[in-house]
Amino acid sequence: MLVGLDFNILSFIMALEDAHLPPDTINAVVEDAGSDLKQAVSGAKKLIEIDDSVVVIGPEWTEFGEVVSPIAVSNNVPFISPWVVAEAPYVKPPYYWSATPSDRSEHTALVDYLARHKISRVALVYSNNFWSDINIQMFKEESIKRGGLTMISEDMLDQSTKDFRTVLAKVKAENPDVIYLAMGDDDSHGAFISQARQLGLALPIASNSSRAASPVMKDRYHSLLHDQIFAQQLPSPRDQEFQAKYEARFGIKPEAPSGAAAYDMTSIAIQAIKGGAKTSSDIIYYMEHMPAYEGYSGTIRFDQFGHVPLRPVVMERYDKNNQIERIE
């Protein structure tokens, strides 16, 4: 496993323990990618070149997949990410798969909501990174399809930017109805909102659900979240079941839906090995032909693009008390 989030390691371990495999059936190795792209690359190479891995669960996040996917392709080893929601071009069988649905449906619902409610003048602000760029592209594409929105400005910021007052003053003068915000990390997203409030910019901020509803936002920026609008795919019907199982085992709850996805992907790889898979080609054949798997993270049935099925979407926002409420 190549992982950057500790709670996904515990999911990996739990799936291995729940399989009750005979000793020495599987050589399970964990490489910590941390939050460093170079560390992720070296970890991926070690898993393949030294540990002889035939399948890798991980890494999380779009930008990490961008640097690791060439290693998967050049070595003919499948990587299954527990958390790549953007439609990254490298997510495609047979060597890179995503255990989470695309965020395309969230952008479709968000654009439709804004257009129907005449929140039509949009200022785009985003980081210069791979994840942000893909989200901006999906938002633009869905806006063109739907119609009814006008992009009045677009500001791409260096990913290291922490002082947003200049761009906020510019946006305030443009008088948009909404800002669509796609920052590369939670703290930058929170800092942008904090500085916007300090400058008296009270207009709604729309964003991706993985940023708007993240634990970091709720913990560190709780008092500033009002009037954030986002679409969110409904959790799996078995989400609460997994959270209870995880908490009973480890005394804590998983911090994101990728915990259930990491468990499910590990379980699928184990099923393939139990069924006789010994090589990467065997694992790939199993994944391409397996029946639908009803996992904790939802129904797992990979499409031709390496994603699992979309789930129903609802519109949500933070109310004046900074609590999430469903608005559609």
C-alpha positions as CSV (number, residue, x, y, z in Angstrom):
1,M,0.0,0.0,0.0
2,L,1.2,3.5,-0.9
3,V,-0.6,5.9,1.5
4,G,-0.6,9.5,2.7
5,L,-3.4,9.2,5.3
6,D,-3.0,7.2,8.4
7,F,-6.6,6.2,8.7
8,N,-6.4,4.5,5.4
9,I,-3.5,2.3,6.7
10,L,-5.8,1.1,9.4
11,S,-8.5,0.3,6.8
12,F,-5.9,-1.7,4.9
13,I,-4.9,-3.6,8.1
14,M,-8.5,-4.3,9.0
15,A,-9.3,-5.8,5.6
16,L,-6.2,-8.0,5.8
17,E,-7.2,-9.2,9.3
18,D,-10.8,-9.7,8.3
19,A,-9.8,-12.0,5.5
20,H,-8.4,-14.6,7.9
21,L,-5.7,-15.7,5.4
22,P,-3.3,-18.5,6.2
23,P,0.2,-17.4,7.1
24,D,2.4,-16.2,4.3
25,T,-0.5,-16.0,1.8
26,I,0.1,-12.3,1.2
27,N,3.2,-10.2,1.7
28,A,1.6,-6.9,2.7
29,V,3.9,-3.8,2.7
30,V,3.0,-0.2,3.5
31,E,5.0,2.8,2.2
32,D,4.2,6.2,3.6
33,A,3.8,8.9,0.9
34,G,3.2,11.6,3.5
35,S,2.4,14.8,1.8
36,D,5.4,14.8,-0.4
37,L,5.3,14.0,-4.2
38,K,9.0,12.8,-4.3
39,Q,8.3,10.5,-1.3
40,A,5.3,9.1,-3.2
41,V,7.4,8.4,-6.2
42,S,10.2,6.7,-4.3
43,G,7.6,4.7,-2.3
44,A,6.0,3.5,-5.5
45,K,9.3,2.4,-7.0
46,K,10.3,0.6,-3.8
47,L,7.0,-1.3,-3.7
48,I,7.6,-2.6,-7.2
49,E,11.3,-2.9,-7.6
50,I,12.2,-4.1,-4.1
51,D,9.0,-5.6,-2.6
52,D,7.8,-7.1,-5.9
53,S,4.2,-5.9,-5.4
54,V,1.7,-7.2,-7.9
55,V,-0.9,-4.7,-7.0
56,V,-0.8,-1.4,-5.0
57,I,-3.6,0.2,-3.1
58,G,-3.0,3.9,-3.3
59,P,-2.0,6.7,-3.4
60,E,-4.7,9.2,-2.5
61,W,-5.2,12.5,-4.2
62,T,-5.1,13.7,-7.8
63,E,-1.6,15.3,-7.9
64,F,0.0,12.2,-6.3
65,G,-1.6,10.0,-9.0
66,E,-0.1,12.3,-11.6
67,V,3.5,11.5,-10.6
68,V,2.9,7.8,-9.7
69,S,0.8,6.7,-12.7
70,P,3.8,6.6,-15.1
71,I,5.5,4.1,-12.7
72,A,2.4,1.9,-12.8
73,V,2.3,1.9,-16.6
74,S,6.1,1.4,-17.1
75,N,6.1,-1.6,-14.7
76,N,2.7,-3.0,-15.8
77,V,1.5,-3.0,-12.1
78,P,-2.1,-1.9,-11.3
79,F,-2.6,0.9,-8.8
80,I,-6.0,1.4,-7.2
81,S,-6.4,4.8,-5.5
82,P,-8.9,5.0,-2.6
83,W,-9.4,8.7,-3.4
84,V,-9.2,10.3,-6.8
85,V,-12.5,12.1,-7.5
86,A,-11.3,14.3,-10.3
87,E,-11.4,13.0,-13.9
88,A,-7.6,12.8,-14.3
89,P,-6.5,11.6,-17.7
90,Y,-4.2,9.0,-16.1
91,V,-7.1,7.2,-14.4
92,K,-7.7,4.5,-16.9
93,P,-7.4,0.7,-16.9
94,P,-5.5,-1.4,-16.8
95,Y,-2.9,0.3,-14.6
96,Y,-4.7,3.0,-12.7
97,W,-8.1,2.8,-11.1
98,S,-10.1,5.0,-8.8
99,A,-12.2,3.6,-6.0
100,T,-14.3,6.8,-5.7
101,P,-16.8,8.2,-8.2
102,S,-15.9,11.1,-10.4
103,D,-16.9,14.6,-9.1
104,R,-18.5,15.4,-12.5
105,S,-22.0,14.9,-11.2
106,E,-21.4,17.3,-8.4
107,H,-20.3,20.0,-10.8
108,T,-23.3,19.4,-13.0
109,A,-25.6,19.8,-10.0
110,L,-23.8,22.9,-8.7
111,V,-23.9,24.6,-12.1
112,D,-27.6,23.8,-12.5
113,Y,-28.4,25.2,-9.0
114,L,-26.5,28.4,-9.6
115,A,-28.2,29.0,-13.0
116,R,-31.7,28.2,-11.7
117,H,-31.3,30.6,-8.8
118,K,-29.9,33.4,-11.0
119,I,-26.5,33.3,-9.2
120,S,-25.0,33.8,-12.6
121,R,-21.9,36.1,-12.5
122,V,-19.0,33.9,-11.4
123,A,-15.5,34.8,-10.4
124,L,-13.1,31.8,-10.7
125,V,-10.2,31.6,-8.2
126,Y,-7.9,28.6,-8.0
127,S,-4.5,27.3,-7.3
128,N,-1.9,26.4,-9.9
129,N,-2.1,22.7,-9.3
130,F,-3.4,19.6,-11.1
131,W,-6.4,19.0,-8.8
132,S,-7.6,22.6,-9.0
133,D,-7.2,22.8,-12.7
134,I,-9.3,19.6,-13.3
135,N,-12.1,21.0,-11.1
136,I,-12.1,24.3,-12.9
137,Q,-12.2,22.5,-16.2
138,M,-15.2,20.4,-15.1
139,F,-17.0,23.5,-13.8
140,K,-16.4,25.4,-17.1
141,E,-17.5,22.4,-19.2
142,E,-20.7,21.9,-17.2
143,S,-21.4,25.7,-17.4
144,I,-21.1,25.6,-21.2
145,K,-23.5,22.6,-21.4
146,R,-26.1,24.1,-19.0
147,G,-25.8,27.8,-20.0
148,G,-27.0,30.6,-17.7
149,L,-23.6,31.4,-16.1
150,T,-21.1,34.1,-17.0
151,M,-17.4,33.8,-16.0
152,I,-16.6,37.4,-15.3
153,S,-13.0,36.8,-14.1
154,E,-10.4,34.1,-13.6
155,D,-7.5,34.2,-11.3
156,M,-5.0,31.4,-11.0
157,L,-2.7,31.7,-8.0
158,D,0.6,30.1,-7.1
159,Q,-0.1,27.1,-4.8
160,S,2.2,28.6,-2.1
161,T,0.0,31.8,-1.9
162,K,-1.2,32.5,1.6
163,D,-2.0,36.2,1.3
164,F,-5.2,36.6,-0.8
165,R,-6.0,40.2,-0.1
166,T,-4.9,41.5,-3.5
167,V,-7.1,39.1,-5.5
168,L,-10.0,39.5,-3.0
169,A,-9.9,43.3,-3.5
170,K,-10.0,42.7,-7.3
171,V,-12.9,40.3,-7.0
172,K,-14.8,42.5,-4.7
173,A,-14.6,45.4,-7.2
174,E,-15.9,43.0,-10.0
175,N,-19.0,42.4,-7.9
176,P,-19.8,38.8,-8.8
177,D,-22.7,36.8,-7.5
178,V,-20.5,34.0,-6.4
179,I,-16.9,32.9,-6.2
180,Y,-16.1,29.4,-7.4
181,L,-13.0,28.5,-5.4
182,A,-10.7,25.6,-6.1
183,M,-7.7,25.8,-3.8
184,G,-5.1,23.1,-3.7
185,D,-5.3,22.3,0.0
186,D,-7.8,22.8,2.9
187,D,-5.7,25.4,4.8
188,S,-5.5,27.6,1.7
189,H,-9.2,27.3,1.2
190,G,-9.8,28.3,4.8
191,A,-7.3,31.2,4.7
192,F,-9.1,32.5,1.6
193,I,-12.4,32.4,3.3
194,S,-11.0,34.0,6.5
195,Q,-9.5,36.9,4.6
196,A,-12.6,37.4,2.5
197,R,-14.7,37.8,5.7
198,Q,-12.1,40.2,7.1
199,L,-12.5,42.4,3.9
200,G,-16.2,42.3,4.3
201,L,-16.8,40.1,1.2
202,A,-20.0,38.4,2.1
203,L,-21.0,36.8,-1.2
204,P,-21.5,33.0,-1.5
205,I,-18.5,30.8,-2.2
206,A,-19.0,27.6,-4.2
207,S,-16.6,24.8,-4.2
208,N,-16.0,21.1,-4.4
209,S,-17.5,19.0,-1.6
210,S,-14.1,17.3,-0.7
211,R,-12.8,20.8,0.2
212,A,-15.9,22.5,1.6
213,A,-16.9,19.6,3.9
214,S,-13.5,18.4,4.9
215,P,-12.7,17.8,8.6
216,V,-10.0,20.5,8.4
217,M,-12.5,23.1,7.4
218,K,-15.0,22.1,10.1
219,D,-12.3,22.0,12.8
220,R,-10.1,25.0,12.0
221,Y,-12.5,27.4,10.2
222,H,-15.8,26.5,11.8
223,S,-17.0,30.0,12.5
224,L,-16.3,31.2,8.9
225,L,-18.2,28.7,6.8
226,H,-21.6,30.3,6.4
227,D,-22.8,30.8,2.8
228,Q,-20.5,28.1,1.3
229,I,-22.5,26.2,-1.4
230,F,-21.5,22.8,-2.7
231,A,-23.0,19.6,-4.2
232,Q,-22.2,16.4,-2.5
233,Q,-22.7,12.8,-3.5
234,L,-24.7,10.9,-0.9
235,P,-22.7,8.5,1.2
236,S,-22.9,4.8,0.6
237,P,-25.9,3.0,2.4
238,R,-23.3,1.1,4.4
239,D,-21.2,4.1,5.4
240,Q,-22.5,4.2,9.0
241,E,-21.9,0.4,9.3
242,F,-18.3,0.9,8.2
243,Q,-17.7,3.8,10.6
244,A,-19.1,1.7,13.5
245,K,-16.9,-1.2,12.6
246,Y,-13.8,1.0,12.3
247,E,-14.5,2.8,15.5
248,A,-15.0,-0.5,17.4
249,R,-11.7,-1.8,16.1
250,F,-9.5,1.3,16.5
251,G,-11.4,3.6,18.9
252,I,-11.5,6.4,16.3
253,K,-13.6,7.2,13.2
254,P,-12.2,7.4,9.7
255,E,-11.7,10.9,8.6
256,A,-13.0,10.6,5.1
257,P,-15.0,8.2,2.8
258,S,-11.7,6.9,1.4
259,G,-11.4,4.8,4.6
260,A,-14.2,2.6,3.4
261,A,-12.8,2.6,-0.2
262,A,-9.3,1.5,1.0
263,Y,-10.9,-1.4,2.9
264,D,-13.0,-2.4,-0.1
265,M,-10.1,-2.2,-2.6
266,T,-7.9,-4.3,-0.3
267,S,-10.7,-6.8,0.1
268,I,-11.1,-7.0,-3.7
269,A,-7.4,-7.6,-4.2
270,I,-7.5,-10.3,-1.5
271,Q,-10.5,-12.0,-3.3
272,A,-8.5,-12.0,-6.5
273,I,-5.5,-13.7,-4.8
274,K,-7.8,-16.2,-3.0
275,G,-9.1,-17.0,-6.5
276,G,-5.7,-17.9,-7.8
277,A,-4.3,-14.5,-8.9
278,K,-0.5,-14.5,-8.6
279,T,0.6,-11.8,-11.1
280,S,-0.3,-8.2,-11.9
281,S,-1.9,-9.5,-15.1
282,D,-4.1,-11.9,-13.0
283,I,-5.2,-9.0,-10.8
284,I,-6.1,-6.9,-13.8
285,Y,-8.1,-9.7,-15.4
286,Y,-10.0,-10.2,-12.2
287,M,-10.8,-6.5,-11.9
288,E,-11.9,-6.3,-15.5
289,H,-14.3,-9.3,-15.2
290,M,-15.4,-9.3,-11.5
291,P,-19.1,-9.1,-10.7
292,A,-20.4,-6.0,-8.9
293,Y,-19.0,-5.9,-5.4
294,E,-21.3,-4.5,-2.7
295,G,-18.7,-2.8,-0.4
296,Y,-18.9,-0.5,2.5
297,S,-18.0,2.4,0.1
298,G,-20.9,1.5,-2.3
299,T,-21.4,-0.7,-5.4
300,I,-18.0,-1.3,-7.0
301,R,-18.1,-2.0,-10.7
302,F,-15.4,-0.3,-12.7
303,D,-16.4,1.5,-15.9
304,Q,-14.1,1.8,-19.0
305,F,-12.5,4.9,-17.5
306,G,-11.5,3.1,-14.3
307,H,-14.1,4.8,-12.0
308,V,-16.9,3.3,-9.9
309,P,-20.5,4.3,-10.4
310,L,-21.8,7.8,-9.5
311,R,-24.0,8.2,-6.5
312,P,-27.1,10.5,-6.1
313,V,-26.2,14.2,-5.5
314,V,-27.7,16.7,-3.1
315,M,-27.1,20.4,-2.8
316,E,-25.9,21.7,0.6
317,R,-24.6,24.9,2.2
318,Y,-23.4,26.2,5.5
319,D,-26.2,28.2,7.3
320,K,-25.7,31.3,9.4
321,N,-24.8,29.1,12.3
322,N,-22.1,27.4,10.2
323,Q,-23.9,24.1,10.1
324,I,-24.4,22.1,6.9
325,E,-28.0,22.1,5.7
326,R,-29.5,20.4,2.7
327,I,-31.0,22.9,0.3
328,E,-32.1,20.5,-2.5
